[in-house]
């Protein structure tokens, strides 16, 4: 779904539970209509603020694991107990990075890639056999702390972060496009 959200804070979260095959139209796929955008006054206007993308991605993982270490209420999604830290998987990192780059280079924002791929498709392409997967995206947030704080304040994003179903993660960060910076965090459990 490609669209330019007009709200200052819109939501985008995808959750896929299945056998590791690309999702079919009738699969258990749940996602909100829009992505999480930084308010206009906070959006990244240039690239000088961003450290190396790998450093920013590592910091997102650190902050997410820090959040998982304590029980948390995720709005309408309920209360989640503390969860074990997520391990970084290079294949999930590649899937996340390629999606962030796709959004930045082709100036769109959504869970559907420019080639029509969905989160499960992108994870499978990297050779990861998954039993459950999810994806959080955001755009315009200048720092890892800002994007993680925004995800934690959003019920669906927070639920992905706190879900004990997920055991591994990968984060991608890319600059460019209308919003200056695009973040993707992929969550999964291997088969």
TORZAPA-303656 format. One record per residue: residue number from 1; residue in three letters; x, y, z of N, C-alpha, C, CB in turn. Coordinates in Angstrom, 3 decimals. Each point is the difference from the previous one (the first is absolute). Glycine has a CB too. Example, Ala and Ser with C-alpha at 12.3 -4.5 7.8 and 13.67 -1.06 7.14 Angstrom:
BEGIN
- 1	ALA	13.190	-5.690	7.800	-0.890	1.190	0.000	0.900	1.200	0.000	-1.892	-1.173	1.246
- 2	SER	1.542	2.223	-1.966	0.820	1.190	0.060	-0.770	1.090	0.730	1.184	-0.628	-2.145
end
This chain:
BEGIN
- 1	UNK	0.849	-1.146	0.000	-0.849	1.146	0.000	0.900	1.215	0.000	-1.869	-1.221	1.202
- 2	UNK	1.860	1.975	-2.262	0.842	1.177	-0.124	-0.852	1.227	0.137	1.608	-1.216	-1.467
- 3	UNK	-1.272	2.039	2.447	-0.703	1.245	0.180	0.835	0.893	0.890	-2.239	-1.120	-0.298
- 4	UNK	2.009	2.372	0.215	0.711	0.960	0.831	-0.925	0.419	1.125	1.405	0.813	-1.952
- 5	UNK	-1.180	-1.339	3.165	-0.866	0.352	1.107	0.042	1.500	0.270	0.357	-2.274	0.980
- 6	UNK	-1.509	2.822	-0.639	-0.071	1.421	0.282	-0.088	0.273	1.488	-1.093	0.339	-2.194
- 7	UNK	0.853	-1.352	2.995	-0.065	0.190	1.433	1.404	0.045	0.582	-2.227	-1.157	0.075
- 8	UNK	2.396	1.906	1.004	1.297	0.109	0.657	0.472	-1.305	0.599	-0.528	2.345	0.468
- 9	UNK	-0.373	-3.192	-0.033	0.386	-1.285	0.576	-1.001	-1.044	-0.456	1.070	1.112	2.014
- 10	UNK	-0.708	-1.839	-3.034	-0.847	-1.074	-0.504	0.685	-1.318	0.311	-0.955	1.468	-1.846
- 11	UNK	0.229	-2.564	1.763	0.479	-1.276	0.471	0.255	-0.974	-1.135	-1.234	0.389	2.098
- 12	UNK	2.343	-1.149	-2.022	0.220	-1.062	-0.963	0.700	-1.166	0.669	0.115	1.672	-1.862
- 13	UNK	-0.799	-2.758	1.929	0.525	-1.201	0.621	-0.581	-1.200	-0.747	0.235	1.148	2.278
- 14	UNK	0.600	-2.098	-2.566	-0.476	-1.218	-0.644	0.372	-1.183	0.876	0.223	1.028	-2.307
- 15	UNK	-1.125	-1.958	2.455	0.260	-1.225	0.737	-0.442	-1.152	-0.885	-0.299	1.136	2.272
- 16	UNK	1.176	-2.094	-2.429	-0.280	-1.158	-0.823	0.253	-1.223	0.865	0.622	1.208	-2.171
- 17	UNK	-1.573	-2.078	2.252	0.205	-1.262	0.688	-0.297	-1.091	-1.005	-0.603	0.964	2.288
- 18	UNK	1.558	-1.836	-2.510	-0.230	-1.029	-0.995	1.132	-0.988	-0.036	-1.323	1.598	-1.321
- 19	UNK	1.442	-2.261	0.212	0.956	-1.086	-0.107	1.295	0.418	-0.676	-1.907	-1.558	-0.071
- 20	UNK	2.106	2.807	-0.230	1.236	0.420	-0.626	-0.126	0.202	-1.488	1.187	-1.192	1.761
- 21	UNK	-2.332	0.942	-2.292	-0.226	0.252	-1.413	-0.456	1.444	-0.164	-0.591	-2.435	-0.426
- 22	UNK	0.776	3.014	-0.760	-0.521	1.342	-0.217	-1.497	0.026	0.306	1.768	0.441	-1.757
- 23	UNK	-2.236	0.630	2.401	-1.404	0.037	0.396	-0.928	-0.021	-1.207	0.654	1.255	2.048
- 24	UNK	-1.745	-1.968	-1.905	-1.024	-0.012	-1.038	-1.079	0.988	0.413	0.486	-2.428	-0.629
- 25	UNK	-1.389	2.780	-0.277	-1.048	0.955	0.352	-0.822	-0.411	1.214	-0.089	0.602	-2.379
- 26	UNK	0.004	-1.902	2.676	-0.789	-0.426	1.143	0.863	-0.370	1.210	-1.724	-0.802	-1.599
- 27	UNK	3.013	1.174	1.595	0.872	-0.311	1.134	-0.303	0.912	1.176	1.779	-0.784	-1.578
- 28	UNK	-1.189	0.442	2.723	-0.189	0.791	1.217	0.929	1.200	-0.041	-0.668	-2.053	1.314
- 29	UNK	0.265	3.082	-2.030	0.785	1.212	-0.161	-0.821	1.165	0.516	1.236	-0.948	-1.999
- 30	UNK	-0.666	1.666	2.930	-0.695	1.133	0.594	0.887	1.213	-0.079	-1.290	-1.501	1.537
- 31	UNK	0.794	2.580	-2.115	0.788	1.224	-0.041	-0.912	1.206	-0.003	1.825	-1.185	-1.223
- 32	UNK	-1.291	2.262	1.747	-0.739	1.258	0.011	0.129	0.648	-1.373	0.392	0.307	2.497
- 33	UNK	-1.158	0.738	-2.729	-0.029	0.634	-1.301	1.241	0.819	-0.337	-2.424	0.045	0.253
- 34	UNK	3.032	0.571	0.742	1.079	0.936	-0.294	1.212	-0.261	0.864	-1.680	1.685	-0.672
- 35	UNK	2.799	-1.054	0.334	1.237	-0.131	0.746	0.150	1.083	1.043	1.021	-1.056	-1.975
- 36	UNK	-0.102	0.857	2.892	0.235	0.949	1.067	0.944	1.085	-0.494	-0.373	-1.788	1.742
- 37	UNK	-0.145	3.008	-1.852	0.779	1.136	-0.490	0.310	0.964	1.128	-1.057	-0.239	-2.248
- 38	UNK	2.272	0.728	2.244	0.373	1.029	0.971	-0.800	1.259	-0.287	2.329	-0.964	0.240
- 39	UNK	-2.688	1.717	0.801	-0.673	1.276	-0.235	0.871	0.898	-0.888	-1.186	-0.191	2.236
- 40	UNK	0.547	1.026	-3.026	0.701	0.842	-0.982	1.224	0.705	0.587	-2.180	0.332	-1.151
- 41	UNK	2.032	0.253	2.334	1.101	0.772	0.579	1.174	-0.870	0.450	-1.679	1.673	0.723
- 42	UNK	1.467	-2.978	-0.615	1.067	-0.903	0.421	0.626	-0.761	-1.156	-1.152	-0.214	2.164
- 43	UNK	0.588	0.320	-3.349	0.479	-0.820	-1.108	1.413	0.367	-0.420	-2.343	-0.237	-0.760
- 44	UNK	3.045	-0.776	0.342	1.371	0.159	-0.458	0.010	0.776	-1.313	0.678	-2.149	1.145
- 45	UNK	0.105	3.193	-1.196	0.070	0.803	-1.205	1.250	-0.264	-0.804	-1.324	1.707	1.150
- 46	UNK	2.310	-2.314	-0.561	1.246	-0.284	-0.692	0.564	-1.300	0.522	0.448	2.447	-0.347
- 47	UNK	0.729	-2.787	-0.116	0.585	-1.286	0.365	1.107	0.133	1.035	-0.569	-0.819	-2.262
- 48	UNK	0.966	2.032	2.619	1.127	0.188	0.896	-0.249	-0.505	1.423	0.606	1.949	-1.379
- 49	UNK	-1.854	-2.092	1.769	-0.335	-0.424	1.362	0.208	-1.489	0.212	-1.641	1.846	0.106
- 50	UNK	1.657	-2.629	-1.166	-0.029	-1.453	0.126	1.405	-0.580	0.106	-2.135	-0.037	-1.291
- 51	UNK	2.411	-0.712	2.366	1.261	-0.727	0.050	-0.055	-1.118	-1.033	0.330	0.551	2.464
- 52	UNK	0.706	-1.317	-2.573	-0.033	-1.142	-0.913	-1.281	-0.781	0.239	2.528	-0.131	-0.049
- 53	UNK	-3.163	-0.295	-1.010	-1.279	-0.682	0.161	0.139	-1.248	0.858	-0.716	0.882	-2.216
- 54	UNK	1.851	-1.587	2.141	0.160	-1.194	0.828	0.048	0.365	1.479	1.223	-1.126	-1.875
- 55	UNK	-0.628	2.258	2.200	0.042	0.460	1.387	-1.400	0.349	0.479	2.333	0.867	-0.334
- 56	UNK	-3.099	-0.168	-0.487	-1.375	0.354	0.353	-0.847	-1.258	0.160	0.233	2.185	-1.229
- 57	UNK	-0.068	-3.155	0.350	-0.756	-1.250	0.089	0.340	-0.749	1.285	-0.055	-0.140	-2.507
- 58	UNK	1.327	0.084	2.853	0.411	-0.670	1.243	-0.617	0.679	1.218	2.152	-0.688	-1.093
- 59	UNK	-2.236	2.013	1.054	-0.589	0.729	1.116	-1.499	-0.278	0.104	1.749	1.782	-0.258
- 60	UNK	-2.439	-1.901	-0.867	-1.426	-0.364	0.046	-0.163	-1.356	0.678	-0.451	1.324	-2.110
- 61	UNK	1.274	-2.291	1.735	-0.087	-1.330	0.611	0.258	0.087	1.506	0.751	-1.059	-2.168
- 62	UNK	0.255	1.820	2.567	0.309	0.152	1.425	-1.195	0.591	0.748	2.441	0.302	-0.555
- 63	UNK	-3.029	0.759	-0.002	-1.138	0.656	0.644	-1.233	-0.901	0.045	0.899	2.194	-0.773
- 64	UNK	-1.141	-2.941	-0.277	-1.131	-0.936	-0.029	0.204	-1.092	1.050	-0.367	0.463	-2.465
- 65	UNK	1.570	-1.004	2.549	0.256	-1.033	1.012	-0.100	0.567	1.413	1.484	-1.190	-1.625
- 66	UNK	-1.089	2.422	1.794	-0.161	0.666	1.297	-1.497	0.111	0.339	2.166	1.307	-0.356
- 67	UNK	-2.988	-0.951	-0.618	-1.443	0.106	0.218	-0.608	-1.360	0.325	-0.076	1.960	-1.559
- 68	UNK	0.536	-3.013	0.899	-0.522	-1.347	0.225	0.335	-0.533	1.391	0.209	-0.411	-2.441
- 69	UNK	0.771	0.982	3.096	0.456	-0.491	1.303	-0.989	0.270	1.128	2.309	0.355	-0.786
- 70	UNK	-3.309	0.483	0.539	-0.995	0.317	1.032	-1.403	-0.176	-0.569	1.597	1.625	1.102
- 71	UNK	-2.533	-2.015	-0.237	-1.399	-0.108	-0.423	-0.476	1.366	-0.492	-0.428	-1.882	1.661
- 72	UNK	-0.509	1.877	-2.592	-0.444	1.256	-0.606	-1.435	-0.146	-0.484	2.365	0.556	-0.686
- 73	UNK	-3.126	0.520	0.789	-1.331	0.059	-0.576	0.105	0.645	-1.375	-1.087	0.140	2.295
- 74	UNK	0.513	-0.797	-3.281	0.027	0.485	-1.378	-1.406	0.429	-0.415	1.955	-1.521	-0.547
- 75	UNK	-2.460	2.543	1.191	-1.300	0.566	-0.347	-1.080	-1.057	-0.109	1.175	1.813	-1.186
- 76	UNK	-1.925	-1.779	0.090	-1.118	-0.914	-0.212	0.441	-1.450	-0.180	-1.231	1.887	-1.024
- 77	UNK	2.518	-2.127	0.824	0.506	-1.367	-0.167	0.220	-0.707	1.341	1.084	0.730	-2.128
- 78	UNK	-1.199	0.011	3.237	0.090	-0.621	1.319	1.376	0.093	0.633	-1.768	-1.520	-0.729
- 79	UNK	1.926	0.755	1.808	1.245	0.002	0.763	0.829	-1.218	-0.386	-1.111	1.230	1.913
- 80	UNK	2.380	-1.017	-2.077	0.936	-1.051	-0.388	1.017	-0.191	1.115	-0.310	0.534	-2.455
- 81	UNK	0.633	-1.789	2.784	1.059	-0.235	0.986	1.362	0.313	-0.629	-1.404	-1.787	1.149
- 82	UNK	2.405	1.888	-0.316	1.362	0.164	-0.515	0.301	-1.160	-0.951	0.748	1.216	2.123
- 83	UNK	0.079	-0.952	-3.113	0.330	-1.015	-1.000	1.517	-0.101	-0.136	-2.171	0.436	-1.236
- 84	UNK	2.658	-1.601	0.838	1.439	-0.142	-0.209	0.484	0.924	-1.118	-0.133	-2.381	0.790
- 85	UNK	1.406	2.731	-0.794	0.516	0.856	-1.065	-0.088	-0.690	-1.359	1.536	1.085	1.653
- 86	UNK	-1.692	-0.273	-2.684	-0.005	-0.500	-1.372	1.440	-0.144	-0.476	-2.244	1.090	-0.464
- 87	UNK	2.537	-2.168	-0.240	1.310	-0.192	-0.610	-0.033	0.598	-1.403	0.426	-2.113	1.362
- 88	UNK	0.670	2.712	-1.773	0.094	0.569	-1.347	0.330	-1.111	-0.981	0.742	2.240	0.916
- 89	UNK	-1.471	-2.276	-2.012	0.250	-0.960	-1.073	0.362	0.780	-1.260	-1.608	-1.704	1.015
- 90	UNK	2.695	1.339	-1.659	0.486	0.741	-1.167	-1.004	-0.016	-1.151	2.332	-0.563	0.680
- 91	UNK	-3.086	-0.513	-0.830	-0.986	-0.071	-1.087	-1.157	0.955	0.254	0.629	-2.391	-0.413
- 92	UNK	-1.059	2.495	1.672	-1.058	0.952	0.339	0.506	1.432	-0.145	-1.017	-1.676	1.580
- 93	UNK	2.272	1.893	-1.224	0.603	1.326	-0.166	0.020	0.390	-1.473	1.412	-0.364	2.054
- 94	UNK	-1.039	-0.571	-2.926	0.008	0.281	-1.446	-1.402	0.318	-0.500	1.979	-1.513	-0.283
- 95	UNK	-2.964	0.740	0.710	-1.390	0.243	-0.429	-0.453	1.389	0.437	-0.500	-2.468	0.145
- 96	UNK	0.813	2.849	1.092	-0.382	1.316	0.517	0.739	1.113	-0.727	-0.464	-1.028	2.230
- 97	UNK	1.775	0.856	-2.439	0.792	1.030	-0.662	-0.464	0.217	-1.435	1.942	-0.590	1.457
- 98	UNK	-2.188	-0.485	-2.165	-0.445	0.137	-1.389	-1.360	0.695	-0.088	1.286	-2.072	-0.580
- 99	UNK	-2.169	1.811	1.539	-1.304	0.678	-0.033	0.152	1.485	0.316	-1.129	-2.140	0.683
- 100	UNK	1.966	2.482	0.299	0.239	1.422	0.302	0.601	0.708	-1.218	0.343	-0.559	2.448
- 101	UNK	0.619	-0.080	-3.100	0.615	0.590	-1.191	-1.008	0.161	-1.123	2.177	-1.015	0.649
- 102	UNK	-3.032	0.034	-0.833	-1.031	0.063	-1.034	-0.909	1.201	0.246	0.083	-2.510	-0.278
- 103	UNK	-0.545	2.687	1.519	-0.872	1.131	0.313	0.714	1.331	-0.225	-1.205	-1.424	1.672
- 104	UNK	2.460	1.525	-1.231	0.753	1.257	-0.133	0.299	0.320	-1.465	1.015	-0.399	2.260
- 105	UNK	-0.583	-0.591	-3.021	0.387	0.232	-1.392	-1.188	0.231	-0.911	1.986	-1.392	0.400
- 106	UNK	-3.110	0.764	-0.094	-1.170	0.116	-0.879	-1.081	0.912	0.588	0.494	-2.294	-0.857
- 107	UNK	-0.165	2.929	1.963	-0.835	1.041	0.594	-1.443	-0.458	0.257	1.434	1.671	-1.156
- 108	UNK	-1.569	-2.795	1.890	-1.317	-0.456	0.431	0.126	-0.477	1.435	-0.680	-0.656	-2.365
- 109	UNK	-0.443	0.359	2.978	-0.016	-0.421	1.393	-1.103	-1.017	0.191	0.912	2.221	0.760
- 110	UNK	-0.569	-3.467	-0.488	-0.997	-1.031	0.226	0.626	-1.368	0.155	-1.620	1.350	-1.281
- 111	UNK	0.802	-2.312	1.684	0.482	-1.370	0.172	0.152	-0.736	-1.331	-1.096	-0.034	2.233
- 112	UNK	0.412	0.488	-3.262	0.129	-0.614	-1.319	1.156	0.659	-0.727	-2.474	-0.530	-0.092
- 113	UNK	3.457	-0.272	-0.326	1.175	0.521	-0.692	-0.339	0.474	-1.401	1.422	-1.530	1.337
- 114	UNK	-0.488	2.218	-1.968	-0.221	0.517	-1.348	-0.224	-1.119	-1.017	1.404	1.972	0.590
- 115	UNK	-0.950	-3.190	-0.255	-0.201	-1.156	-0.885	-1.241	-0.811	0.381	2.472	-0.091	-0.351
- 116	UNK	-3.272	0.611	1.290	-1.199	-0.698	0.431	0.231	-0.980	1.147	-0.816	0.254	-2.301
- 117	UNK	2.053	-0.353	2.767	0.311	-0.951	1.077	-0.590	0.435	1.329	2.096	-0.598	-1.189
- 118	UNK	-2.434	-0.389	2.001	-0.507	0.199	1.358	1.114	-0.381	0.972	-2.419	-0.471	-0.709
- 119	UNK	2.290	0.768	1.999	1.069	-0.337	0.950	0.431	-1.467	-0.058	-0.879	1.794	1.458
- 120	UNK	-0.070	-2.706	-1.489	0.346	-1.424	-0.068	0.779	-0.364	-1.249	-2.025	-0.470	1.312
- 121	UNK	1.681	1.098	-2.436	0.730	-0.245	-1.248	1.461	0.408	0.150	-2.112	0.358	-1.323
- 122	UNK	2.329	0.823	1.897	1.369	0.535	0.124	0.849	-0.838	0.949	-0.887	2.292	-0.458
- 123	UNK	0.259	-2.804	1.525	0.718	-0.850	0.951	0.363	-1.325	-0.670	-1.218	1.076	1.947
- 124	UNK	0.266	-1.676	-2.632	0.230	-1.273	-0.682	1.080	0.130	-1.068	-2.378	-0.637	0.439
- 125	UNK	2.381	1.745	-1.179	1.027	0.231	-1.034	1.414	-0.060	0.550	-1.634	1.407	-1.209
- 126	UNK	1.788	-1.066	2.481	1.330	0.002	0.600	0.399	-1.376	0.530	-0.340	2.394	0.592
- 127	UNK	-0.495	-3.387	-0.837	0.330	-1.363	0.404	-0.372	-0.327	1.434	1.821	0.093	-1.621
- 128	UNK	-2.689	0.700	2.220	-0.426	-0.221	1.384	-1.325	-0.750	-0.021	1.191	2.103	0.802
- 129	UNK	-1.219	-3.296	-0.221	-1.226	-0.796	0.106	-0.665	0.376	1.317	0.961	-1.932	-1.392
- 130	UNK	-2.099	2.611	1.309	-0.643	0.544	1.205	-1.310	-0.703	0.316	1.060	2.195	-0.482
- 131	UNK	-1.387	-2.202	1.784	-1.301	-0.498	0.436	-0.896	1.158	0.422	1.058	-2.159	0.734
- 132	UNK	-0.467	3.299	-0.393	-0.752	1.218	0.330	0.885	1.181	-0.367	-1.303	-1.137	1.898
- 133	UNK	0.678	2.213	-2.367	0.777	1.180	-0.385	-0.850	1.250	0.149	1.368	-1.379	-1.599
- 134	UNK	-0.698	2.492	1.787	-0.666	1.291	0.096	0.931	1.097	-0.466	-1.401	-0.827	1.899
- 135	UNK	0.864	2.005	-2.109	0.810	1.118	-0.481	-0.546	1.306	0.556	0.572	-1.268	-2.102
- 136	UNK	0.321	2.112	2.588	-0.317	1.378	0.365	0.744	0.901	-0.971	-0.354	-0.585	2.467
- 137	UNK	-0.293	1.645	-2.931	0.676	1.000	-0.812	-0.291	1.380	0.564	-0.149	-1.474	-2.045
- 138	UNK	1.046	2.394	1.755	-0.178	1.397	0.409	0.812	0.862	-0.950	-0.375	-0.629	2.447
- 139	UNK	0.051	1.901	-2.491	0.742	0.921	-0.858	0.082	1.366	0.666	-0.744	-1.252	-2.060
- 140	UNK	1.874	1.926	1.840	0.177	1.362	0.458	0.601	0.144	1.382	-1.883	0.533	-1.406
- 141	UNK	1.940	-1.590	2.182	0.582	0.093	1.343	1.514	0.080	-0.108	-1.934	-1.291	0.985
- 142	UNK	2.526	2.238	-0.295	1.427	0.301	-0.163	0.949	-0.931	0.733	-0.693	2.306	-0.281
- 143	UNK	0.231	-2.930	1.347	0.907	-0.821	0.818	-0.632	-1.347	0.329	1.005	2.084	0.971
- 144	UNK	-0.165	-3.060	-0.616	-0.549	-1.283	0.444	-0.927	0.168	1.207	2.062	-1.133	-0.861
- 145	UNK	-1.693	1.969	1.817	-0.835	0.206	1.181	-1.375	0.538	-0.395	2.061	0.426	1.377
- 146	UNK	-2.097	0.535	-2.292	-1.280	0.585	-0.414	-0.896	-1.035	-0.674	1.134	2.213	-0.274
- 147	UNK	-0.571	-3.045	-0.581	-0.839	-0.981	-0.703	-0.484	-1.084	0.952	1.257	0.449	-2.119
- 148	UNK	-0.398	-0.919	3.015	-0.431	-1.028	0.950	-1.048	0.569	0.953	2.255	-1.120	-0.158
- 149	UNK	-2.056	2.345	0.640	-1.015	0.632	0.860	-1.347	0.087	-0.715	1.806	1.322	1.145
- 150	UNK	-1.788	-0.955	-2.419	-1.247	0.111	-0.764	-0.655	-1.369	-0.173	0.922	2.006	-1.205
- 151	UNK	-0.137	-3.031	0.887	-0.557	-1.342	-0.138	-0.605	-0.479	1.316	1.684	-0.501	-1.788
- 152	UNK	-1.013	0.774	2.903	-0.508	-0.446	1.298	-1.284	0.730	0.394	2.345	-0.523	0.679
- 153	UNK	-2.535	1.718	-1.208	-1.213	0.777	0.294	-1.176	-0.405	-0.879	1.452	1.888	0.704
- 154	UNK	-1.235	-2.758	-1.668	-1.020	-0.462	-0.936	-0.342	-1.455	0.324	0.828	1.600	-1.803
- 155	UNK	-2.096	-1.898	2.027	-0.422	-1.333	0.451	0.522	-1.137	-0.880	-2.027	1.074	0.927
- 156	UNK	1.845	-0.979	-2.232	0.413	-1.086	-0.892	1.498	-0.183	-0.074	-2.026	0.426	-1.298
- 157	UNK	2.758	0.684	1.209	1.464	-0.079	-0.043	0.541	-0.560	1.309	0.073	1.949	-1.588
- 158	UNK	-0.621	-1.455	2.689	0.406	-0.455	1.329	-0.246	-1.502	0.144	-0.514	2.280	0.953
- 159	UNK	-0.627	-2.760	-1.435	-0.316	-1.430	0.083	1.017	-0.836	-0.767	-2.426	0.568	0.229
- 160	UNK	2.861	-0.097	-1.400	1.049	-0.727	-0.725	1.277	-0.038	0.825	-1.006	0.689	-2.200
- 161	UNK	1.372	0.445	2.773	1.234	0.070	0.794	-0.065	-0.942	1.192	0.318	2.377	-0.712
- 162	UNK	-1.454	-2.437	1.384	-0.122	-0.773	1.243	-0.387	-1.463	-0.205	-0.624	2.110	1.092
- 163	UNK	0.254	-2.493	-2.289	-0.469	-1.362	-0.239	1.084	-1.041	0.287	-1.565	0.903	-1.724
- 164	UNK	1.222	-1.867	2.591	0.908	-1.106	0.297	0.029	-0.998	-1.164	-0.452	0.288	2.471
- 165	UNK	-0.483	-0.151	-3.403	0.003	-0.855	-1.191	1.274	0.221	-0.804	-2.515	0.058	-0.072
- 166	UNK	2.974	1.176	0.017	1.179	0.336	-0.791	1.271	-0.211	0.811	-1.350	1.660	-1.304
- 167	UNK	2.342	-2.290	0.663	1.272	-0.283	0.664	1.189	0.660	-0.691	-0.967	-2.150	0.758
- 168	UNK	0.765	2.589	-2.000	1.095	0.597	-0.761	-0.476	1.283	-0.678	1.023	-2.281	-0.372
- 169	UNK	-0.055	3.120	-0.006	-0.339	1.280	-0.612	1.081	0.428	-0.979	-1.281	0.647	2.053
- 170	UNK	0.941	0.352	-2.830	0.935	0.697	-0.877	-0.531	1.399	-0.207	0.718	-2.143	-1.157
- 171	UNK	0.179	3.116	1.086	-0.393	1.399	-0.154	0.719	0.585	-1.200	-0.404	0.233	2.480
- 172	UNK	-0.321	0.571	-3.256	0.578	0.707	-1.138	-0.312	1.477	0.083	-0.204	-2.053	-1.398
- 173	UNK	1.167	2.875	1.005	-0.140	1.458	0.022	0.545	0.532	-1.313	0.204	0.107	2.543
- 174	UNK	-0.960	0.776	-3.201	0.476	0.609	-1.248	-0.448	1.452	-0.057	-0.076	-2.232	-1.183
- 175	UNK	0.903	3.051	0.548	-0.325	1.413	-0.147	-0.381	0.310	-1.442	1.563	0.565	1.884
- 176	UNK	-2.360	0.487	-2.031	-0.460	0.433	-1.311	-1.500	0.204	0.025	1.887	-1.221	-1.108
- 177	UNK	-2.463	1.414	-0.045	-1.450	0.105	-0.132	-0.602	1.194	0.715	-0.031	-2.429	-0.204
- 178	UNK	-1.257	2.482	0.149	-0.768	1.109	0.547	0.208	0.222	1.500	-1.655	-0.450	-1.767
- 179	UNK	1.814	-0.643	2.537	0.086	0.108	1.453	1.418	-0.007	0.552	-2.178	-1.102	0.065
- 180	UNK	3.178	0.983	-0.929	1.388	0.125	0.427	0.629	-1.260	0.556	-0.534	2.305	0.450
- 181	UNK	-0.224	-3.090	0.299	0.534	-1.234	0.599	-1.135	-1.007	0.169	1.821	1.300	1.210
- 182	UNK	-1.522	-2.541	-1.524	-0.981	-1.085	0.049	0.547	-1.127	0.867	-0.884	0.609	-2.298
- 183	UNK	0.064	-1.087	3.207	0.361	-1.047	0.951	-0.880	-1.220	-0.246	0.734	1.721	1.713
- 184	UNK	-0.127	-2.900	-1.701	-0.742	-1.259	-0.064	0.563	-0.926	1.067	-0.473	0.271	-2.493
- 185	UNK	-0.403	-0.853	3.311	0.415	-1.056	0.915	-0.837	-1.221	-0.319	0.677	1.651	1.822
- 186	UNK	0.026	-2.756	-2.121	-0.629	-1.272	-0.298	0.153	-0.895	1.234	0.477	0.230	-2.511
- 187	UNK	-1.550	-0.930	2.858	-0.012	-0.934	1.115	-0.349	-1.381	-0.543	-0.661	1.828	1.650
- 188	UNK	1.262	-2.882	-1.088	-0.353	-1.343	-0.483	0.339	-1.048	1.033	0.379	0.734	-2.346
- 189	UNK	-0.938	-1.908	2.090	0.356	-1.222	0.713	0.293	-1.021	-1.084	-1.447	0.533	2.079
- 190	UNK	2.599	-1.203	-1.994	0.301	-0.996	-1.049	-0.894	-1.224	0.125	2.368	0.795	-0.055
- 191	UNK	-2.483	-1.486	-1.051	-0.749	-1.251	-0.022	0.742	-1.047	0.762	-1.001	0.580	-2.184
end
